[in-house]
């Protein structure tokens, strides 16, 4: 059963090991593995490596002596020097044959061999020579000092195989052993016998010393493991724990949390990312509250008017006039348009409303759209001009493009300047056509340009009832142009008005509605005349 406990609203898992304890475990396992490795090679395999090194000394010494014999550089001094460098005893004998009998005579020997021991060595060398003959002229063996000093001795058999095999004793009192190497060399028709004896130095005291050192090293490394884990925990896990605690408050809606952490580059980058996310969440939360407030305002105003006029017509005789009925109809129409626009926006964003591509005249569509504003032009003094440079045929969803033009003009009417003039302009190139809608209103600040496409975003931060439309037209424009893979943007300067535009391919270039959406472009150059 997984153990869990509650922290305010958050359910914290305790069935998983934290990074701090994982770090402790990894370092402890690493130290343990290192200590086992050291123990195995430095203590358990000490005899093995030592004996192999001694056998290698015999081999290298024999190679040097053989090479000197072949180059006529052989001297007693060279033998003594070679024996001293490799810490071995050396005897070199030459074999002469007379009357079918072979006789060995000493040519050189190391300085540690006393003359009175020559008769004793002669008896041993005869046995070693016979053994080497049976083993292809080479014999390497281990024996005890007592066995070597005895009147007769037998060499232990050596495993057969390619190359030289060294008999190694893994356990036992190595100080009572010696390694014997016998090699028969034939040069210039004469045989030579090179006999070498390497005594094994007692290693028990060395092994005891190494065991003591190993114990001390283990204790020191254990302390270092704890210290290192604690230090790493402080610099690595502590910032993560701090960020985790801050993230819990972030989920509660507290967006003023600081995630800045001290440590490695990745931790700092994570803190910066979380701080950025916190800022964006704060903006989203603020925008959501404004959205609810603005939608409530747009719904409340027509509902209040409908209710007020209806009660007046019911309670006051003679107020049941066509004008009052028309107010109710107009406000009902506004409510219907608001709901329809919100549904359209939702359908486009969810992908349930797909564009139905056909070829039509964009110029004629814009002209047809502007005819809807004749009443506004005549009654309220607005002036809407359309400038175009020819007939532009495009392939798109005509209903959607008409909605784009309508919403852009609505936005210009709502924020037009004192001259109440809105200019719609069509500009064609060889492959594209651009529609721009310009007003001479207050303009938009540079830091607010990317936000104008958000639902219900208001530049003046005070929600006012639109002169025409529902207030979410630019969001619909953004989504429609997105599914058409059309570019769009806004150019604005404070005090000089704004120009919203979009650009689509002409009919001779097919539109790929599955291509990535092109982001809006912004131009806030204060020196540019709108």
Secondary structure as GFF3:
##gff-version 3
##sequence-region A 1 530
A	DSSP	beta_strand	4	7	.	.	.	ID=ss1
A	DSSP	beta_strand	10	13	.	.	.	ID=ss2
A	DSSP	alpha_helix	19	39	.	.	.	ID=ss3
A	DSSP	pi_helix	40	44	.	.	.	ID=ss4
A	DSSP	alpha_helix	46	70	.	.	.	ID=ss5
A	DSSP	alpha_helix	76	86	.	.	.	ID=ss6
A	DSSP	beta_strand	89	98	.	.	.	ID=ss7
A	DSSP	beta_strand	101	109	.	.	.	ID=ss8
A	DSSP	three_ten_helix	115	117	.	.	.	ID=ss9
A	DSSP	alpha_helix	118	134	.	.	.	ID=ss10
A	DSSP	beta_strand	138	144	.	.	.	ID=ss11
A	DSSP	alpha_helix	145	149	.	.	.	ID=ss12
A	DSSP	three_ten_helix	174	176	.	.	.	ID=ss13
A	DSSP	beta_strand	177	187	.	.	.	ID=ss14
A	DSSP	beta_strand	190	199	.	.	.	ID=ss15
A	DSSP	alpha_helix	204	232	.	.	.	ID=ss16
A	DSSP	pi_helix	233	237	.	.	.	ID=ss17
A	DSSP	alpha_helix	238	251	.	.	.	ID=ss18
A	DSSP	alpha_helix	265	315	.	.	.	ID=ss19
A	DSSP	alpha_helix	322	350	.	.	.	ID=ss20
A	DSSP	beta_strand	358	361	.	.	.	ID=ss21
A	DSSP	alpha_helix	362	370	.	.	.	ID=ss22
A	DSSP	three_ten_helix	371	373	.	.	.	ID=ss23
A	DSSP	alpha_helix	374	380	.	.	.	ID=ss24
A	DSSP	beta_strand	383	387	.	.	.	ID=ss25
A	DSSP	beta_strand	393	396	.	.	.	ID=ss26
A	DSSP	alpha_helix	398	414	.	.	.	ID=ss27
A	DSSP	beta_strand	421	428	.	.	.	ID=ss28
A	DSSP	beta_strand	432	439	.	.	.	ID=ss29
A	DSSP	three_ten_helix	446	451	.	.	.	ID=ss30
A	DSSP	alpha_helix	473	483	.	.	.	ID=ss31
A	DSSP	beta_strand	487	493	.	.	.	ID=ss32
A	DSSP	beta_strand	497	505	.	.	.	ID=ss33
A	DSSP	beta_strand	521	523	.	.	.	ID=ss34
###
